[in-house]
Amino acid sequence: MLRLIFLFFFLLILAIGALFMLGLLRWLGGPASKPGEDTVPETFRTIAFVVLLVLMFGVTSGVLGAG
């Protein structure tokens, strides 16, 4: 159990360090450029949204999932 706690703290320290390095790199990179246009086509976005709704209702009703 103690080894598991030490592993958790070690991973926590690594995650905090990675976030610090990512923030430092973003700060050194300067301001973000403005995106020119949306990269996802509107039809693909609509299809993905409909599939997400079907999946959501299927899981919540019990038709889809581990039932």
Protein Blocks (a to p, Z undefined) as FASTA:
>chain_A
ZZmmmmmmmmmmmmmmmmmmmmmmmmmnopadddfbdcbdfklmmmmmmmmmmmmmmmmn
omgcjZZ
